Amino acid sequence: MSLIEVLAIAVALSMDAFAVSVTTGVTLRRPALGPFVRMPAAFGIFQCLMPITGWFLGANILHLVERWDHWLACGLLFIVGGKLIWETVTASEDET
């Protein structure tokens, strides 16, 4: 993966944290320095640690799921697709 691709993924993944930070900052009644520092710091720490943790866990359990990982992915996609279809079929007129 090239540096440009890594940077593009990093920017795309940080957009949700940016949106939450901005909307929380806008809704504060009395802005103070604490929330303006805590929220970006929390997002930064967690967005740094989650991929690293996922990489370590994935590297350690690879030998356990390597044989049937494609079936696991198929099952998860089947469940998500089935749930979407079920919600569409059972939706009432008020929800649509």
All heavy atoms as an XYZ file, in Angstrom:
736
protein
N       0.842     -1.166      0.000
C       0.000      0.000      0.000
C       0.892      1.235      0.000
O       1.824      1.334      0.779
C      -0.900     -0.042      1.233
C      -2.073      0.876      1.114
S      -3.230      0.850      2.507
C      -3.783     -0.809      2.545
N       0.589      2.159     -0.871
C       1.424      3.351     -0.983
C       1.074      4.356      0.117
O       0.041      4.259      0.786
C       1.221      3.993     -2.354
O      -0.052      4.594     -2.425
N       1.939      5.347      0.277
C       1.737      6.377      1.286
C       0.468      7.181      1.004
O      -0.269      7.527      1.918
C       2.958      7.299      1.346
C       2.884      8.429      2.364
C       2.773      7.863      3.771
C       4.089      9.333      2.244
N       0.183      7.434     -0.260
C      -1.031      8.187     -0.627
C      -2.275      7.407     -0.207
O      -3.231      7.986      0.310
C      -1.056      8.441     -2.151
C       0.194      9.167     -2.567
C      -2.330      9.120     -2.565
C       0.077     10.621     -2.829
N      -2.271      6.102     -0.423
C      -3.422      5.281     -0.032
C      -3.606      5.265      1.483
O      -4.731      5.365      1.978
C      -3.254      3.851     -0.545
C      -3.352      3.737     -2.046
C      -2.942      2.368     -2.546
O      -2.099      1.701     -1.917
O      -3.482      1.964     -3.584
N      -2.518      5.162      2.211
C      -2.593      5.171      3.671
C      -3.127      6.506      4.162
O      -3.984      6.560      5.061
C      -1.208      4.867      4.292
C      -1.216      5.102      5.785
C      -0.778      3.451      3.977
N      -2.666      7.601      3.596
C      -3.153      8.924      3.993
C      -4.631      9.103      3.643
O      -5.396      9.682      4.422
C      -2.309     10.016      3.342
C      -0.892     10.160      3.882
C      -0.109     11.192      3.078
C      -0.910     10.518      5.346
N      -5.054      8.612      2.495
C      -6.464      8.710      2.110
C      -7.344      7.929      3.071
O      -8.411      8.407      3.482
C      -6.655      8.216      0.680
N      -6.917      6.744      3.466
C      -7.677      5.951      4.432
C      -7.712      6.650      5.787
O      -8.753      6.693      6.449
C      -7.091      4.533      4.553
C      -7.340      3.760      3.254
C      -7.678      3.789      5.735
C      -6.632      2.440      3.180
N      -6.595      7.221      6.203
C      -6.544      7.919      7.492
C      -7.492      9.108      7.507
O      -8.207      9.332      8.490
C      -5.114      8.368      7.779
N      -7.523      9.871      6.431
C      -8.424     11.019      6.364
C      -9.878     10.557      6.370
O     -10.724     11.125      7.076
C      -8.120     11.880      5.110
C      -9.206     12.896      4.863
C      -6.779     12.572      5.276
N     -10.190      9.533      5.611
C     -11.565      9.028      5.560
C     -12.014      8.511      6.926
O     -13.147      8.768      7.344
C     -11.675      7.920      4.518
N     -11.151      7.812      7.631
C     -11.516      7.275      8.938
C     -11.619      8.354     10.007
O     -12.339      8.193     10.991
C     -10.508      6.213      9.375
C     -10.538      4.916      8.577
C      -9.416      4.001      9.017
C     -11.875      4.228      8.715
N     -10.935      9.457      9.836
C     -10.992     10.512     10.846
C     -12.181     11.443     10.663
O     -12.478     12.247     11.545
C      -9.701     11.315     10.833
O      -9.593     12.055      9.636
N     -12.900     11.339      9.559
C     -14.036     12.227      9.316
C     -15.145     12.040     10.353
O     -15.781     13.009     10.748
C     -14.614     12.004      7.914
C     -13.748     12.542      6.810
S     -13.616     14.322      6.950
C     -11.914     14.540      6.539
N     -15.402     10.824     10.810
C     -16.451     10.614     11.805
C     -16.079     11.269     13.132
O     -16.919     11.905     13.777
C     -16.758      9.132     11.976
C     -15.572      8.345     12.515
O     -14.432      8.784     12.299
O     -15.797      7.288     13.136
N     -14.836     11.138     13.536
C     -14.393     11.767     14.781
C     -14.470     13.287     14.665
O     -14.869     13.975     15.611
C     -12.971     11.339     15.116
N     -14.127     13.812     13.524
C     -14.202     15.261     13.306
C     -15.646     15.737     13.397
O     -15.938     16.734     14.058
C     -13.604     15.605     11.938
C     -13.717     17.065     11.593
C     -12.936     18.001     12.235
C     -14.616     17.485     10.636
C     -13.039     19.348     11.925
C     -14.732     18.812     10.302
C     -13.940     19.752     10.958
N     -16.569     15.010     12.767
C     -17.979     15.402     12.790
C     -18.536     15.381     14.208
O     -19.249     16.296     14.627
C     -18.788     14.485     11.883
N     -18.213     14.342     14.976
C     -18.693     14.257     16.358
C     -18.084     15.378     17.199
O     -18.784     16.013     18.003
C     -18.370     12.876     16.968
C     -18.653     12.845     18.456
C     -19.154     11.798     16.249
N     -16.828     15.663     17.021
C     -16.185     16.732     17.786
C     -16.798     18.085     17.482
O     -17.056     18.885     18.384
C     -14.687     16.769     17.487
O     -14.061     15.611     17.937
N     -17.045     18.353     16.214
C     -17.627     19.644     15.829
C     -19.042     19.789     16.378
O     -19.395     20.821     16.957
C     -17.610     19.813     14.290
C     -18.460     20.989     13.861
C     -16.184     19.996     13.810
N     -19.866     18.763     16.210
C     -21.247     18.874     16.693
C     -21.307     18.954     18.214
O     -22.143     19.676     18.760
C     -22.107     17.691     16.212
O     -21.488     16.476     16.600
C     -22.296     17.726     14.724
N     -20.429     18.271     18.906
C     -20.399     18.378     20.362
C     -19.936     19.766     20.779
O     -20.486     20.355     21.712
C     -19.480     17.307     20.969
O     -19.949     16.031     20.559
C     -19.477     17.378     22.475
N     -18.957     20.301     20.092
C     -18.491     21.648     20.401
C     -19.554     22.705     20.156
O     -19.681     23.670     20.913
N     -20.355     22.510     19.138
C     -21.416     23.467     18.819
C     -22.517     23.417     19.875
O     -23.133     24.435     20.185
C     -21.991     23.171     17.414
C     -23.260     23.942     17.153
C     -20.961     23.503     16.359
N     -22.781     22.246     20.440
C     -23.875     22.115     21.405
C     -23.484     22.483     22.834
O     -24.358     22.517     23.698
C     -24.422     20.671     21.405
O     -23.379     19.780     21.767
C     -24.988     20.307     20.051
N     -22.232     22.748     23.099
C     -21.827     23.137     24.451
C     -22.431     24.494     24.802
O     -22.360     25.442     24.018
C     -20.309     23.207     24.563
C     -19.561     21.889     24.567
C     -18.055     22.139     24.584
C     -19.948     21.047     25.752
N     -23.023     24.568     25.970
C     -23.643     25.830     26.380
C     -22.595     26.867     26.780
O     -22.697     28.026     26.421
C     -24.589     25.587     27.544
C     -25.757     24.753     27.151
C     -26.617     24.459     28.352
N     -27.527     23.383     28.016
C     -28.823     23.519     27.924
N     -29.365     24.683     28.147
N     -29.572     22.508     27.618
N     -21.636     26.439     27.555
C     -20.585     27.345     27.997
C     -19.236     26.728     27.645
O     -18.732     25.880     28.366
C     -20.697     27.563     29.499
C     -20.080     28.857     29.954
C     -20.286     29.043     31.411
N     -19.405     28.073     32.083
C     -19.368     27.898     33.369
N     -20.150     28.559     34.157
N     -18.541     27.012     33.901
N     -18.656     27.111     26.524
C     -17.392     26.491     26.095
C     -16.289     26.675     27.135
O     -16.105     27.756     27.684
C     -17.037     27.222     24.806
C     -18.301     27.851     24.347
C     -19.111     28.116     25.573
N     -15.602     25.611     27.399
C     -14.460     25.632     28.302
C     -13.324     24.865     27.632
O     -13.533     24.102     26.693
C     -14.828     25.001     29.635
N     -12.130     25.060     28.117
C     -10.961     24.426     27.513
C     -10.963     22.912     27.714
O     -10.534     22.174     26.829
C      -9.682     25.029     28.108
C      -8.375     24.545     27.515
C      -8.329     24.866     26.026
C      -7.208     25.152     28.237
N     -11.499     22.418     28.830
C     -11.492     20.990     29.137
C     -12.117     20.125     28.049
O     -11.477     19.217     27.521
N     -13.397     20.362     27.688
C     -14.015     19.539     26.643
C     -13.334     19.677     25.284
O     -13.308     18.733     24.503
C     -15.455     20.046     26.580
C     -15.701     20.692     27.890
C     -14.373     21.224     28.337
N     -12.802     20.849     25.008
C     -12.135     21.051     23.730
C     -10.815     20.290     23.638
O     -10.319     20.040     22.555
C     -11.880     22.544     23.467
C     -13.112     23.302     23.083
C     -13.474     24.441     23.768
C     -13.911     22.886     22.032
C     -14.609     25.141     23.420
C     -15.041     23.574     21.673
C     -15.400     24.708     22.370
N     -10.252     19.928     24.766
C      -9.010     19.152     24.779
C      -9.294     17.663     24.961
O      -8.676     16.821     24.303
C      -8.062     19.670     25.894
C      -6.860     18.777     26.039
C      -7.653     21.100     25.613
N     -10.243     17.333     25.850
C     -10.535     15.932     26.147
C     -11.058     15.154     24.946
O     -10.613     14.041     24.686
C     -11.555     15.835     27.280
C     -10.949     15.872     28.647
C     -11.935     15.412     29.716
N     -13.251     15.995     29.592
C     -13.680     17.051     30.266
N     -12.878     17.641     31.129
N     -14.900     17.509     30.106
N     -12.021     15.723     24.231
C     -12.634     14.964     23.137
C     -11.640     14.673     22.009
O     -11.515     13.515     21.604
C     -13.861     15.669     22.595
C     -14.541     14.820     21.541
S     -16.178     15.327     21.139
C     -17.023     15.070     22.657
N     -10.923     15.653     21.475
C      -9.947     15.306     20.421
C      -8.851     14.367     20.925
O      -8.413     13.494     20.182
C      -9.357     16.652     20.009
C     -10.337     17.670     20.437
C     -11.024     17.101     21.648
N      -8.449     14.520     22.183
C      -7.425     13.623     22.725
C      -7.952     12.193     22.813
O      -7.251     11.240     22.441
C      -6.977     14.109     24.101
N      -9.199     12.034     23.272
C      -9.786     10.693     23.364
C      -9.909     10.063     21.984
O      -9.549      8.897     21.790
C     -11.147     10.762     24.047
N     -10.412     10.824     21.018
C     -10.532     10.286     19.660
C      -9.162      9.942     19.086
O      -8.988      8.907     18.452
C     -11.241     11.270     18.732
C     -12.730     11.198     18.807
C     -13.464     12.286     19.219
C     -13.403     10.043     18.449
C     -14.840     12.225     19.282
C     -14.782      9.971     18.507
C     -15.503     11.070     18.927
N      -8.192     10.797     19.299
C      -6.852     10.531     18.778
C      -6.230      9.289     19.374
O      -5.649      8.463     18.664
N      -6.372      9.135     20.679
C      -5.795      7.966     21.350
C      -6.465      6.683     20.861
O      -5.805      5.714     20.499
C      -5.912      8.117     22.880
C      -4.953      9.202     23.366
C      -5.638      6.797     23.590
C      -5.173      9.641     24.796
N      -7.812      6.692     20.842
C      -8.510      5.474     20.439
C      -8.318      5.160     18.962
O      -8.194      3.995     18.588
C      -9.994      5.565     20.791
C     -10.258      5.284     22.239
C     -10.564      6.308     23.107
C     -10.168      3.997     22.728
C     -10.793      6.056     24.443
C     -10.390      3.725     24.069
C     -10.706      4.764     24.930
N      -8.282      6.178     18.109
C      -8.081      5.890     16.691
C      -6.649      5.461     16.403
O      -6.383      4.863     15.371
C      -8.492      7.092     15.840
C      -9.979      7.265     15.845
C     -10.517      7.903     14.586
O      -9.786      8.255     13.675
N     -11.814      8.044     14.535
N      -5.756      5.738     17.299
C      -4.387      5.237     17.163
C      -4.286      3.808     17.685
O      -3.660      2.954     17.058
C      -3.433      6.140     17.926
S      -1.750      5.531     17.994
N      -4.937      3.527     18.818
C      -4.801      2.226     19.456
C      -5.642      1.128     18.808
O      -5.228     -0.032     18.800
C      -5.160      2.328     20.939
C      -4.185      3.131     21.798
C      -4.683      3.186     23.242
C      -2.796      2.532     21.748
N      -6.816      1.469     18.286
C      -7.687      0.420     17.730
C      -7.067     -0.313     16.541
O      -7.114     -1.548     16.500
C      -9.054      1.002     17.391
C      -9.922      1.182     18.626
S     -11.627      1.612     18.273
C     -11.476      3.312     17.795
N      -6.482      0.362     15.556
C      -5.862     -0.405     14.463
C      -4.668     -1.238     14.922
O      -4.472     -2.360     14.449
C      -5.411      0.667     13.465
C      -6.149      1.886     13.815
C      -6.473      1.791     15.261
N      -3.905     -0.714     15.857
C      -2.754     -1.466     16.366
C      -3.226     -2.708     17.111
O      -2.697     -3.809     16.908
C      -1.878     -0.563     17.272
C      -1.259      0.549     16.437
C      -0.821     -1.373     17.989
C      -0.586      1.633     17.247
N      -4.247     -2.551     17.953
C      -4.808     -3.684     18.682
C      -5.384     -4.710     17.718
O      -5.174     -5.915     17.876
C      -5.901     -3.198     19.657
O      -5.340     -2.217     20.519
C      -6.457     -4.337     20.475
N      -6.114     -4.240     16.712
C      -6.680     -5.148     15.712
C      -5.606     -5.906     14.952
O      -5.756     -7.096     14.656
N      -4.520     -5.242     14.648
C      -3.431     -5.899     13.928
C      -2.799     -6.991     14.796
O      -2.566     -8.103     14.333
C      -2.388     -4.877     13.500
C      -1.255     -5.480     12.748
C      -1.291     -6.013     11.498
C       0.083     -5.634     13.205
N      -0.047     -6.475     11.157
C       0.815     -6.251     12.181
C       0.728     -5.294     14.387
C       2.157     -6.546     12.311
C       2.074     -5.585     14.510
C       2.764     -6.210     13.469
N      -2.529     -6.673     16.061
C      -1.945     -7.675     16.956
C      -2.881     -8.858     17.162
O      -2.463    -10.014     17.106
C      -1.583     -7.061     18.312
C      -0.283     -6.334     18.310
C      -0.217     -5.008     18.675
C       0.898     -6.968     17.936
C       0.980     -4.320     18.668
C       2.105     -6.291     17.931
C       2.143     -4.957     18.304
N      -4.166     -8.583     17.406
C      -5.122     -9.671     17.600
C      -5.275    -10.496     16.326
O      -5.321    -11.726     16.371
C      -6.477     -9.121     18.034
C      -6.551     -8.562     19.450
C      -7.912     -7.920     19.691
C      -6.285     -9.642     20.468
N      -5.363     -9.823     15.183
C      -5.491    -10.541     13.922
C      -4.291    -11.413     13.625
O      -4.428    -12.542     13.149
N      -3.107    -10.918     13.922
C      -1.898    -11.708     13.683
C      -1.843    -12.923     14.606
O      -1.330    -13.975     14.217
C      -0.658    -10.833     13.893
N      -2.402    -12.793     15.810
C      -2.346    -13.900     16.770
C      -3.431    -14.948     16.548
O      -3.249    -16.099     16.946
C      -2.418    -13.370     18.199
C      -1.135    -12.691     18.604
O      -0.058    -13.091     18.198
N      -1.247    -11.641     19.395
N      -4.565    -14.588     15.962
C      -5.622    -15.586     15.749
C      -5.717    -16.027     14.296
O      -6.602    -16.796     13.941
C      -6.995    -15.090     16.240
C      -7.497    -13.921     15.408
C      -6.975    -14.765     17.707
C      -8.942    -13.603     15.633
N      -4.794    -15.588     13.469
C      -4.814    -15.960     12.061
C      -4.816    -17.470     11.878
O      -5.584    -18.001     11.076
C      -3.616    -15.339     11.329
C      -3.438    -15.722      9.867
C      -4.610    -15.169      9.062
C      -2.127    -15.211      9.342
N      -3.990    -18.174     12.619
C      -3.907    -19.624     12.462
C      -5.205    -20.341     12.867
O      -5.451    -21.459     12.452
C      -2.725    -20.173     13.273
C      -2.893    -20.027     14.748
N      -2.662    -18.827     15.404
C      -3.283    -20.907     15.693
C      -2.897    -18.990     16.687
N      -3.277    -20.249     16.894
N      -6.052    -19.675     13.671
C      -7.302    -20.286     14.103
C      -8.415    -20.174     13.055
O      -9.275    -21.053     12.976
C      -7.777    -19.656     15.410
C      -6.853    -19.811     16.620
C      -7.384    -19.009     17.789
C      -6.706    -21.270     16.986
N      -8.413    -19.111     12.281
C      -9.521    -18.867     11.342
C      -9.102    -18.930      9.879
O      -9.934    -18.744      8.997
C     -10.187    -17.505     11.622
C     -10.826    -17.469     12.977
C      -9.214    -16.368     11.450
N      -7.861    -19.202      9.634
C      -7.333    -19.177      8.272
C      -8.057    -20.146      7.337
O      -8.299    -19.830      6.177
C      -5.845    -19.508      8.327
C      -5.071    -19.169      7.114
C      -3.586    -19.275      7.389
O      -3.161    -20.149      8.184
O      -2.848    -18.480      6.809
N      -8.442    -21.301      7.842
C      -9.071    -22.319      6.987
C     -10.486    -21.944      6.578
O     -10.944    -22.317      5.518
C      -9.122    -23.654      7.713
C      -7.811    -24.291      7.877
C      -8.004    -25.558      8.647
N      -7.032    -26.535      8.217
C      -7.034    -27.779      8.596
N      -7.993    -28.202      9.389
N      -6.110    -28.594      8.190
N     -11.218    -21.237      7.439
C     -12.620    -20.986      7.151
C     -12.976    -19.504      7.190
O     -14.135    -19.138      7.381
C     -13.513    -21.783      8.093
C     -13.090    -21.753      9.532
C     -12.199    -22.582     10.131
C     -13.523    -20.848     10.536
N     -12.062    -22.255     11.450
C     -12.864    -21.185     11.725
C     -14.398    -19.780     10.558
C     -13.058    -20.495     12.911
C     -14.602    -19.093     11.747
C     -13.933    -19.465     12.898
N     -12.005    -18.618      6.984
C     -12.284    -17.183      7.027
C     -13.256    -16.735      5.932
O     -14.079    -15.854      6.142
C     -10.997    -16.367      6.973
C     -10.178    -16.621      5.732
O     -10.507    -17.550      4.976
O      -9.195    -15.891      5.523
N     -13.175    -17.360      4.757
C     -14.092    -16.979      3.676
C     -15.525    -17.352      4.017
O     -16.463    -16.640      3.665
C     -13.646    -17.622      2.357
C     -13.493    -19.105      2.411
N     -12.433    -19.714      3.053
C     -14.277    -20.096      1.938
C     -12.570    -21.022      2.951
N     -13.681    -21.286      2.280
N     -15.723    -18.457      4.741
C     -17.079    -18.837      5.157
C     -17.589    -17.905      6.246
O     -18.780    -17.587      6.292
C     -17.108    -20.282      5.640
C     -16.897    -21.247      4.531
C     -15.805    -22.042      4.333
C     -17.783    -21.515      3.443
N     -15.956    -22.780      3.186
C     -17.170    -22.479      2.626
C     -19.033    -21.029      3.077
C     -17.757    -22.968      1.478
C     -19.623    -21.521      1.929
C     -18.993    -22.479      1.142
N     -16.713    -17.460      7.106
C     -17.086    -16.495      8.134
C     -17.537    -15.182      7.498
O     -18.577    -14.625      7.876
C     -15.918    -16.261      9.087
C     -16.136    -15.297     10.234
C     -17.199    -15.830     11.179
C     -14.828    -15.087     10.983
N     -16.776    -14.705      6.525
C     -17.157    -13.477      5.822
C     -18.483    -13.651      5.087
O     -19.347    -12.767      5.113
C     -16.053    -13.072      4.845
N     -18.669    -14.791      4.443
C     -19.923    -15.078      3.747
C     -21.093    -15.086      4.728
O     -22.153    -14.517      4.446
C     -19.814    -16.411      3.021
S     -21.308    -16.889      2.153
N     -20.920    -15.716      5.874
C     -21.974    -15.769      6.880
C     -22.342    -14.394      7.411
O     -23.520    -14.065      7.564
N     -21.323    -13.576      7.676
C     -21.591    -12.220      8.161
C     -22.336    -11.391      7.126
O     -23.286    -10.669      7.458
C     -20.279    -11.537      8.559
C     -19.601    -12.070      9.812
C     -18.233    -11.441      9.986
C     -20.464    -11.827     11.032
N     -21.926    -11.487      5.875
C     -22.625    -10.756      4.816
C     -24.048    -11.268      4.643
O     -24.976    -10.484      4.397
C     -21.849    -10.864      3.503
C     -20.555    -10.069      3.454
C     -19.780    -10.398      2.182
C     -20.830     -8.578      3.523
N     -24.248    -12.569      4.780
C     -25.585    -13.150      4.688
C     -26.478    -12.617      5.804
O     -27.636    -12.263      5.579
C     -25.495    -14.676      4.745
C     -26.816    -15.361      4.592
C     -27.408    -15.485      3.346
C     -27.458    -15.878      5.698
C     -28.630    -16.111      3.203
C     -28.677    -16.516      5.565
C     -29.271    -16.630      4.314
N     -25.947    -12.540      7.020
C     -26.719    -12.036      8.156
C     -27.080    -10.562      7.956
O     -28.231    -10.161      8.150
C     -25.938    -12.240      9.474
C     -25.866    -13.726      9.808
C     -26.568    -11.459     10.617
C     -24.906    -14.059     10.928
N     -26.117     -9.749      7.563
C     -26.386     -8.323      7.354
C     -27.391     -8.121      6.221
O     -28.348     -7.348      6.351
C     -25.068     -7.560      7.074
C     -25.353     -6.137      6.632
C     -24.189     -7.554      8.309
N     -27.215     -8.828      5.112
C     -28.150     -8.715      3.997
C     -29.533     -9.198      4.369
O     -30.543     -8.573      4.012
N     -29.615    -10.306      5.106
C     -30.907    -10.812      5.549
C     -31.618     -9.845      6.468
O     -32.834     -9.651      6.372
N     -30.862     -9.201      7.354
C     -31.453     -8.210      8.257
C     -31.981     -7.015      7.471
O     -33.062     -6.499      7.762
C     -30.429     -7.764      9.293
C     -31.002     -6.824     10.332
C     -29.977     -6.507     11.378
C     -30.429     -5.610     12.493
N     -31.408     -4.630     12.216
N     -31.235     -6.555      6.488
C     -31.700     -5.439      5.659
C     -32.974     -5.799      4.908
O     -33.919     -5.005      4.840
C     -30.608     -5.011      4.680
C     -29.413     -4.291      5.287
C     -28.329     -4.100      4.236
C     -29.833     -2.950      5.830
N     -33.021     -6.989      4.356
C     -34.217     -7.434      3.638
C     -35.386     -7.546      4.612
O     -36.501     -7.096      4.323
C     -33.949     -8.761      2.906
C     -32.962     -8.526      1.762
C     -35.250     -9.368      2.388
C     -32.445     -9.794      1.118
N     -35.165     -8.144      5.784
C     -36.222     -8.298      6.774
C     -36.778     -6.942      7.202
O     -37.998     -6.763      7.318
C     -35.680     -9.055      7.975
C     -36.681     -9.195      9.075
C     -36.743     -8.479     10.231
C     -37.782    -10.097      9.115
N     -37.813     -8.884     10.976
C     -38.469     -9.880     10.309
C     -38.252    -11.078      8.238
C     -39.598    -10.591     10.668
C     -39.373    -11.795      8.601
C     -40.036    -11.555      9.794
N     -35.911     -5.969      7.473
C     -36.362     -4.644      7.875
C     -37.150     -3.959      6.764
O     -38.096     -3.227      7.029
C     -35.178     -3.779      8.299
C     -34.587     -4.188      9.627
C     -33.379     -3.355     10.015
O     -32.962     -2.492      9.225
O     -32.867     -3.573     11.122
N     -36.761     -4.181      5.525
C     -37.476     -3.583      4.403
C     -38.863     -4.208      4.253
O     -39.854     -3.511      4.043
C     -36.678     -3.776      3.101
O     -35.400     -3.168      3.262
C     -37.393     -3.131      1.933
N     -38.943     -5.527      4.375
C     -40.220     -6.218      4.196
C     -41.182     -5.923      5.332
O     -42.384     -5.771      5.116
C     -39.972     -7.749      4.056
C     -41.262     -8.533      4.122
C     -39.226     -8.034      2.785
N     -40.688     -5.829      6.557
C     -41.557     -5.655      7.726
C     -41.752     -4.191      8.128
O     -42.403     -3.928      9.114
C     -40.993     -6.427      8.937
O     -39.696     -5.932      9.258
C     -40.962     -7.921      8.645
N     -41.223     -3.249      7.369
C     -41.365     -1.838      7.723
C     -42.827     -1.404      7.552
O     -43.492     -1.763      6.598
C     -40.463     -0.985      6.837
N     -43.293     -0.609      8.508
C     -44.650     -0.097      8.408
C     -44.657      1.155      7.535
O     -43.621      1.728      7.206
C     -45.194      0.222      9.798
O     -44.468      1.294     10.360
N     -45.840      1.591      7.184
C     -45.982      2.772      6.320
C     -45.440      4.027      6.984
O     -44.941      4.923      6.329
C     -47.444      2.978      5.949
C     -47.950      2.006      4.934
C     -47.270      2.192      3.576
O     -47.062      3.334      3.160
O     -46.927      1.170      2.953
N     -45.534      4.130      8.317
C     -45.063      5.308      9.032
C     -43.548      5.434      8.981
O     -43.010      6.531      9.021
C     -45.504      5.267     10.485
C     -47.017      5.364     10.615
O     -47.652      5.890      9.688
O     -47.546      4.886     11.631
N     -42.838      4.306      8.912
C     -41.382      4.326      8.914
C     -40.804      4.658      7.552
O     -39.680      5.101      7.450
C     -40.843      2.965      9.370
C     -41.161      2.651     10.815
C     -40.702      1.275     11.197
O     -40.153      0.563     10.330
O     -40.885      0.886     12.363
N     -41.538      4.416      6.481
C     -40.989      4.627      5.136
C     -41.204      6.016      4.646
O     -41.829      6.837      5.094
C     -41.611      3.652      4.127
O     -43.024      3.774      4.145
C     -41.186      2.245      4.446
